Amino acid sequence: MKKIKLNKKHKRENSTRWIQRHLNDEYVRKSKVDGYRSRSSYKLLEIDQKFKILYKCKNILDLGCAPGGWLQVVKALTSQHSVIVGVDKLEIENIKGVKFIKKDIFDENIVNILSSNFNDKVDLVLSDMSPNSSGNKSVDHLRIVSLVERVIEISKEILRPRGFLISKIFQGGAQGELIQLMKIHLNNIRYIKPKASRKESSETYLVAEKI
Ligand SMILES: C[S@@+](CC[C@H](N)C(=O)[O-])C[C@H]1O[C@@H](n2cnc3c(N)ncnc32)[C@H](O)[C@@H]1O
């Protein structure tokens, strides 16, 4: 009984802290002014400012795209003839010129479903996904690793040779088999922690090319 009360209190405190931090966040305020659906847009903008990838890409896939902040950036920074596909478990509001697919990336048919939306191989795969936290560190770690592994597996199938992958990963998450998998399929691996990524978050971004 006591334990449930404590959990509820902590949840309430956490959610109040989250709301306060959200309201005070400069990127949240900026996104309202600039018309972006999420503060995450600024992460992709900074990554692209540094690596200059988007302008080279015509076929782009965004894994875990809701609510669509990265899709808005992709739409704005690529040619009007680009084929842009976003996938998420959650619904998003329509973005003109973007195809949305409501699916879990662990769906066994996902590669076929995604491929059928492109005429050619994909130039760029994006992923800003993070798993839901279970509250258990080891479980969360496994979820993170399997999510990034899945992103690499999908990229391996769908990207053209020397196509780009920009993916959220977590510091301490790229270990053992995941590093092996990255080395087998990816080249020119670089990391960036954009300013809009909160300092206290262990997230960082991998920028790489398919071998
Ligand atoms: C941080 S949000 C992405 C924000 C997005 N880049 C933007 O700028 O609006 C992460 C998204 O990944 C999605 N996601 C997490 N796991 C997923 C999975 N297995 N399959 C599909 N989507 C997933 C979540 O539903 C969530 O919408």
The ligand as a Gaussian input file, in Angstrom:
#p B3LYP/6-31G(d) Opt

LIG

0 1
 C       11.669000      11.150000     -30.062000
 S       10.322000      10.636000     -31.030000
 C       10.793000      11.144000     -32.632000
 C       10.675000      12.609000     -32.829000
 C       10.806000      12.999000     -34.282000
 N       12.166000      12.827000     -34.771000
 C       10.399000      14.432000     -34.487000
 O       11.282000      15.261000     -34.757000
 O        9.213000      14.737000     -34.408000
 C       10.564000       8.907000     -31.110000
 C        9.447000       8.174000     -31.829000
 O        9.876000       6.828000     -32.044000
 C        8.721000       6.028000     -32.075000
 N        9.081000       4.626000     -31.875000
 C        9.734000       4.061000     -30.828000
 N        9.852000       2.729000     -31.011000
 C        9.272000       2.448000     -32.205000
 C        9.076000       1.264000     -32.952000
 N        9.482000       0.077000     -32.485000
 N        8.455000       1.330000     -34.145000
 C        8.012000       2.527000     -34.619000
 N        8.157000       3.687000     -33.964000
 C        8.782000       3.661000     -32.770000
 C        7.861000       6.583000     -30.941000
 O        6.495000       6.216000     -31.141000
 C        8.134000       8.084000     -31.058000
 O        7.116000       8.711000     -31.787000

